[in-house]
Structure formats: C-alpha cells, structure tokens
Amino acid sequence: MSHTTLISASELHALAASGKPLMVFDCSFDLAAPGAGEQAYLGGHIPGAVYAHLDHALSAGSGPRASGGRHPLPTRENFAAWLGSVGFTNGMQAVVYDRNGSAYCGRLWWMLKWLGHDAVAVLDGGLQAWTQAGGSLAQGPGQARAPVRFRVDAPLRQLATAQQVLQDLGKPGQTIIDARATPRYRGEVEPLDPVAGHIPGALNRPFADNFGPDGRFKSPDMLRAEFLALLAGRDPAGVVNHCGSGVTANPNVIALELAGLGQTALFAGSWSEWCSDATRPVEKSTPP
C-alpha cells in the first residue's frame, strides 16, 4: 500500500526498514539565501535522502518551461529526466520533506503527481518530526545512484495557466485561493514581485494556516471546517490555488485533499506571472 498524501515519522521509519523501494527527498530552501537549503542538507539529513534544489531541480531555470513566474515549472519531460538522473523509478515510493514548516516540499509532491506518480507523501512535521521521533541524521553529500529512466504518465493533478484563470475570472465555476500572507494579499507590502495586490475576487488562505503549533497538518475535520467557511458555499471543485511563485500554494492543495474536498488546480505561475502583464487586472483591499 502506497502513501499518497502524508506519512508520519514512525511510518517512514517502518517503511525504510521494510526494504520496499523508497526514495526520500530533502527540499529545504531559503528564498533569501538560495544556497542555504543545500548547506543545511549537508549538515544533516534523513539517511539516504536526495537533495532537491528548488531553483535547479524543481524549477526550469534557463531551460524549457511549462509555466511562467519566478519559479517556472520545467517541462514534464525535463523533470522526469532529473528524476531518472538521481535514480528514481516509477516503482518507488517517494517521501518529501523540508525543515521550513513544509513550505517547499509540497512543490515536489505536486510535481510528481503532475507526472502521473501517485506514490508520494509529505513527511508530516518535516525533519523536526523525524528527529523528535528519534530518527538519525546523515551528513555530507548523499550516495550517488545509477541513473534510470523515469516514465511520464498522464497527469494526476491539474495545472492551470494564466490564460485560463483570466478567461474564467469572475465566473461562478472558478474560485481562486491565494496562499500568500495576508499583508501581501491585501497589497500592503510586496517584498518579492514588482506589483502589490491580488487577483480580483481571490480568497486568502495563508498556507501556514494549515499547520498546528507542532508543524504538522491540522486534523482533516478542522481543515474541512476552515475551508468550507472560507469557500462559503462555493464548489471546491472549482478552486484554483496560487501563491507568489507556485511553491507555497501546495500546502493548500494538500490540505484540501486531506479535508476530503477533492483535487484542486494549481496556477503554478501564480502572482509573479499574473502581475508580469500590466493588462491583467489587480485588486487591493484594506483591513476590515
């Protein structure tokens, strides 16, 4: 039986001991210091974990891209080539984590689903949960694995484009949820992108609201109640999630699924792509 949303530290320990095909990915990152995540990985990571750099592995860089924004998605084929280069095969269970409150690892979770790979789970509580449960850490670079071929299958999650979001703007079948912190959503501050504000009509659900004080996802019942209150009668099937650059929206995607509200779309280009075109409308709001 594969894990497809969350996995606990104890479950990961048992899975690693079982000998079943498994690869763990460390997605730790720091937007203000892009090299800090890899340095943290070298200083201590779950044994056997592969480092997945947000800028180099999980974004297109200067290569072909499948979305816009500050962290454009690579094409599915190029991402599959990276997976194969680190030895990840279609028959493996993937477990993803970070040490940043699960802000970054959801990106890899979503991307694997996008390639048709369902057996991927977020380590609930991140690296901190692993060490709190008595898990050991390894240091230095991970052991290189022989390259393999990773097969791309039909997408299991929906990628929304800026054009689709614009086309359906204001229509009852689309509900946009913005995962950025509320001051950025309102347009009071904008530390990363050239324009402040939000997509007109978007609702605000900061991604950090999905977690309890221990860094783990809230209970499904609590998540369901909170999202239903936010949606206020809107159909969850029409939700399109976004954030600043398609990274921290993913905890909302996961939380909606944990809440039993189904699979929702991701606008991966997010605000950074939306505001790059001055013809697209922008809305600001003031505190109540």
C-alpha positions as CSV (number, residue, x, y, z in Angstrom):
1,M,0.0,0.0,0.0
2,S,1.5,3.3,-1.0
3,H,1.4,6.6,0.8
4,T,-0.2,9.4,-1.3
5,T,-0.7,12.4,1.0
6,L,1.1,12.3,4.4
7,I,3.4,9.9,6.1
8,S,4.4,10.1,9.8
9,A,7.9,9.8,11.0
10,S,7.2,6.4,12.6
11,E,5.6,5.2,9.3
12,L,8.7,6.3,7.4
13,H,11.0,4.5,9.8
14,A,9.0,1.3,9.3
15,L,8.9,1.8,5.5
16,A,12.7,2.3,5.3
17,A,13.2,-0.9,7.4
18,S,10.9,-2.9,5.2
19,G,13.2,-2.9,2.2
20,K,10.4,-1.7,-0.1
21,P,11.6,0.6,-3.0
22,L,11.8,4.1,-1.5
23,M,13.5,7.4,-2.1
24,V,13.4,10.3,0.3
25,F,13.9,13.9,-0.9
26,D,15.1,16.8,1.2
27,C,13.5,20.0,-0.3
28,S,14.9,22.5,2.3
29,F,15.3,26.0,0.9
30,D,15.6,29.7,1.8
31,L,14.3,32.3,-0.7
32,A,16.7,34.9,0.8
33,A,19.7,32.6,0.6
34,P,19.3,30.1,-2.2
35,G,22.3,28.1,-1.2
36,A,21.3,27.7,2.5
37,G,19.0,24.8,2.0
38,E,21.7,22.6,0.4
39,Q,24.1,23.6,3.2
40,A,21.6,22.6,5.8
41,Y,21.1,19.3,3.9
42,L,24.9,18.6,4.0
43,G,24.9,19.4,7.7
44,G,22.2,16.8,8.5
45,H,19.5,14.9,6.6
46,I,17.5,11.7,6.7
47,P,19.8,8.9,5.8
48,G,19.6,8.2,2.0
49,A,17.8,11.4,1.2
50,V,18.4,13.1,-2.1
51,Y,18.6,16.9,-2.1
52,A,16.0,18.6,-4.5
53,H,17.0,22.2,-5.0
54,L,14.1,24.5,-5.7
55,D,15.9,26.6,-8.3
56,H,17.8,23.8,-10.0
57,A,15.7,20.7,-9.8
58,L,12.2,21.9,-9.2
59,S,12.2,24.9,-11.5
60,A,13.1,25.4,-15.2
61,G,15.9,27.8,-14.8
62,S,17.0,28.8,-18.3
63,G,15.6,25.6,-19.8
64,P,12.2,24.9,-21.4
65,R,9.3,25.8,-19.1
66,A,5.8,24.7,-18.5
67,S,4.7,27.8,-16.6
68,G,5.8,31.4,-16.0
69,G,6.6,33.2,-12.8
70,R,9.7,33.4,-10.5
71,H,9.9,29.6,-10.2
72,P,8.7,28.3,-13.6
73,L,7.9,24.7,-13.8
74,P,10.2,22.6,-16.1
75,T,8.6,20.6,-18.8
76,R,7.3,17.2,-17.6
77,E,10.0,15.5,-19.8
78,N,12.9,17.6,-18.3
79,F,11.7,17.0,-14.8
80,A,11.4,13.2,-15.5
81,A,15.0,13.3,-16.8
82,W,16.2,14.8,-13.5
83,L,14.3,12.2,-11.5
84,G,16.0,9.5,-13.6
85,S,19.4,11.1,-13.1
86,V,19.1,10.7,-9.3
87,G,17.9,7.1,-9.6
88,F,14.2,7.5,-9.0
89,T,12.0,5.0,-10.8
90,N,8.2,4.6,-11.3
91,G,8.0,1.7,-8.9
92,M,9.4,3.7,-5.9
93,Q,7.6,5.3,-3.0
94,A,8.7,9.0,-2.7
95,V,8.7,10.8,0.6
96,V,9.4,14.6,0.6
97,Y,10.2,16.9,3.5
98,D,11.9,20.1,4.4
99,R,12.9,21.9,7.6
100,N,10.9,25.1,6.7
101,G,7.4,24.2,8.0
102,S,6.6,22.2,4.9
103,A,6.7,25.4,2.8
104,Y,8.8,23.8,0.0
105,C,8.4,20.1,-0.1
106,G,4.8,20.3,-1.4
107,R,6.2,21.5,-4.7
108,L,7.9,18.2,-5.3
109,W,4.8,16.3,-4.1
110,W,2.6,18.1,-6.6
111,M,5.2,17.8,-9.4
112,L,5.4,14.0,-9.0
113,K,1.6,13.9,-9.2
114,W,1.7,16.0,-12.3
115,L,4.0,13.4,-13.9
116,G,1.4,10.7,-13.0
117,H,3.3,9.3,-10.0
118,D,0.8,8.8,-7.1
119,A,3.1,7.2,-4.5
120,V,4.4,10.4,-3.0
121,A,3.8,11.6,0.5
122,V,4.9,14.6,2.7
123,L,6.6,13.8,5.9
124,D,4.2,15.3,8.3
125,G,6.1,17.7,10.6
126,G,9.2,17.7,8.4
127,L,12.7,17.0,9.5
128,Q,11.9,18.2,13.0
129,A,9.3,15.4,13.4
130,W,11.9,12.9,12.3
131,T,14.5,13.9,14.9
132,Q,11.8,14.2,17.6
133,A,10.9,10.6,16.9
134,G,14.5,9.5,17.4
135,G,15.4,9.3,13.7
136,S,19.1,9.6,12.9
137,L,20.7,12.0,10.6
138,A,23.4,11.6,7.9
139,Q,25.9,14.3,6.9
140,G,27.6,15.2,3.7
141,P,26.6,14.6,0.1
142,G,24.2,11.6,-0.5
143,Q,25.4,8.5,-2.2
144,A,25.2,8.7,-6.0
145,R,22.8,6.2,-7.6
146,A,22.9,4.8,-11.1
147,P,20.8,6.8,-13.5
148,V,17.5,5.2,-14.7
149,R,14.6,6.1,-16.9
150,F,11.5,7.6,-15.3
151,R,8.4,7.2,-17.4
152,V,6.0,10.1,-17.7
153,D,2.3,9.1,-17.3
154,A,-1.0,11.0,-17.5
155,P,-1.1,13.9,-15.0
156,L,-2.9,13.2,-11.8
157,R,-3.2,16.9,-10.9
158,Q,-4.4,19.9,-12.9
159,L,-2.1,22.7,-14.0
160,A,-4.0,26.0,-14.6
161,T,-2.5,28.6,-16.8
162,A,-2.7,32.4,-16.5
163,Q,-4.8,32.5,-19.7
164,Q,-7.3,30.0,-18.2
165,V,-7.5,32.0,-14.9
166,L,-8.1,35.2,-16.8
167,Q,-10.7,33.7,-19.1
168,D,-12.7,32.4,-16.1
169,L,-12.2,35.4,-13.9
170,G,-15.4,36.3,-12.1
171,K,-17.3,33.2,-13.3
172,P,-19.0,31.1,-10.7
173,G,-17.1,27.9,-11.8
174,Q,-13.8,29.3,-10.6
175,T,-12.7,30.2,-7.1
176,I,-9.1,31.5,-6.7
177,I,-7.4,30.9,-3.3
178,D,-4.3,32.9,-2.6
179,A,-1.8,31.2,-0.2
180,R,0.3,34.3,0.5
181,A,0.4,36.1,3.8
182,T,-2.5,38.4,4.3
183,P,-0.5,41.7,4.1
184,R,0.8,40.6,0.6
185,Y,-2.6,39.5,-0.4
186,R,-4.1,42.9,0.5
187,G,-1.3,44.7,-1.3
188,E,0.0,46.4,1.8
189,V,3.5,45.1,1.2
190,E,5.2,43.2,-1.7
191,P,8.8,42.1,-0.9
192,L,9.3,39.9,-4.0
193,D,7.3,41.0,-7.0
194,P,7.0,44.3,-8.8
195,V,3.3,44.8,-8.3
196,A,1.4,44.6,-5.0
197,G,-2.2,43.2,-4.6
198,H,-4.1,40.1,-5.7
199,I,-6.1,38.6,-8.5
200,P,-9.6,40.2,-8.4
201,G,-12.0,38.1,-6.4
202,A,-9.4,35.8,-4.9
203,L,-9.9,34.5,-1.4
204,N,-7.0,34.4,1.1
205,R,-5.8,31.3,2.9
206,P,-2.2,31.8,4.1
207,F,-0.5,28.4,3.7
208,A,0.8,28.4,7.3
209,D,-2.9,28.2,8.5
210,N,-2.9,24.6,7.5
211,F,-0.5,23.6,10.3
212,G,-0.7,23.3,14.1
213,P,1.9,24.5,16.6
214,D,3.8,21.3,16.2
215,G,4.3,21.9,12.4
216,R,2.0,19.0,11.4
217,F,-1.1,19.4,9.3
218,K,-4.3,20.1,11.3
219,S,-6.8,17.3,11.5
220,P,-9.0,16.6,8.5
221,D,-12.1,17.7,10.3
222,M,-10.5,21.1,11.3
223,L,-9.2,21.7,7.8
224,R,-12.6,20.8,6.3
225,A,-14.4,23.3,8.6
226,E,-11.9,26.1,7.9
227,F,-12.0,25.6,4.1
228,L,-15.8,25.3,4.0
229,A,-16.1,28.6,6.0
230,L,-13.7,30.2,3.5
231,L,-15.5,28.9,0.5
232,A,-18.9,30.0,1.9
233,G,-20.9,27.7,-0.4
234,R,-18.6,27.8,-3.4
235,D,-17.9,24.5,-5.1
236,P,-14.5,23.1,-4.0
237,A,-14.1,21.5,-7.5
238,G,-13.7,25.0,-9.0
239,V,-10.8,26.0,-6.7
240,V,-7.5,27.2,-8.3
241,N,-4.7,27.6,-5.9
242,H,-1.8,30.1,-6.2
243,C,0.8,31.9,-4.2
244,G,3.8,34.1,-5.2
245,S,5.6,31.6,-7.4
246,G,3.7,28.3,-7.3
247,V,5.5,26.8,-4.3
248,T,3.7,27.6,-1.0
249,A,0.2,27.1,-2.7
250,N,0.8,23.4,-2.5
251,P,0.1,23.0,1.2
252,N,-3.4,24.4,0.4
253,V,-3.7,21.8,-2.3
254,I,-2.7,19.0,0.1
255,A,-4.9,20.4,2.9
256,L,-8.0,20.5,0.7
257,E,-7.4,16.8,-0.2
258,L,-6.9,15.9,3.5
259,A,-10.2,17.7,4.2
260,G,-12.0,15.4,1.8
261,L,-12.8,18.3,-0.6
262,G,-11.1,16.7,-3.6
263,Q,-8.4,17.6,-6.0
264,T,-8.0,21.2,-7.0
265,A,-6.0,23.0,-9.6
266,L,-2.6,24.8,-9.2
267,F,-1.8,28.0,-11.0
268,A,1.9,27.5,-10.9
269,G,2.9,30.8,-12.4
270,S,1.0,32.4,-9.5
271,W,1.1,36.1,-8.6
272,S,4.6,36.6,-10.1
273,E,3.3,35.5,-13.5
274,W,0.0,37.3,-13.2
275,C,1.4,40.7,-12.3
276,S,4.1,40.5,-15.1
277,D,1.4,41.5,-17.6
278,A,0.1,45.0,-17.0
279,T,-3.1,44.2,-18.9
280,R,-4.2,41.7,-16.2
281,P,-6.4,43.3,-13.5
282,V,-5.1,43.7,-10.0
283,E,-7.1,44.3,-6.8
284,K,-6.1,45.6,-3.4
285,S,-8.0,45.5,-0.2
286,T,-7.9,47.2,3.2
287,P,-8.2,45.6,6.6
288,P,-11.8,45.4,7.9
